[in-house]
Amino acid sequence: MLKTGLMLLILICATLFLIVSIPVTNADVTTLPDPTSNRNKGLRCLIVDTGQSQCYNNAREISCPESGKPLYGQDAQYEGIVPSYRDNGDGTITDLNTGLMWSKAVDKKK
């Protein structure tokens, strides 16, 4: 169990390093205004869309709120880069937007 946890921690750290290291062009970057503070105004990062299309309150699906209304700013109200993945045929998957690669399944023999 400890070995699996350590492997997961290494994978997370490596993924974060790769995300920070990937060069992006202006066409690939979304500028996000920070809704709570002016400290991070104009934060730039690669955003791959989740495909979320519905809005919710704490109990159920709702019509997406208008700007300035409570619950405005949900994931469904933002568009990002269309997700794109490739099965490399060797047990790995590559995210074609970020270049990140991961294994399809954990090898239980290792």
Secondary structure, 3 states (H helix, E strand, C coil): CHHHHHHHHHHHHHHHHHHHHCCCCHHHCEEECCCCCCCCCCEEECCECCCCCCEECCCCEECCCCCCCCCCCCHHHCCCECCCEEECCCCEEEECCCCCEEECCCCCCC
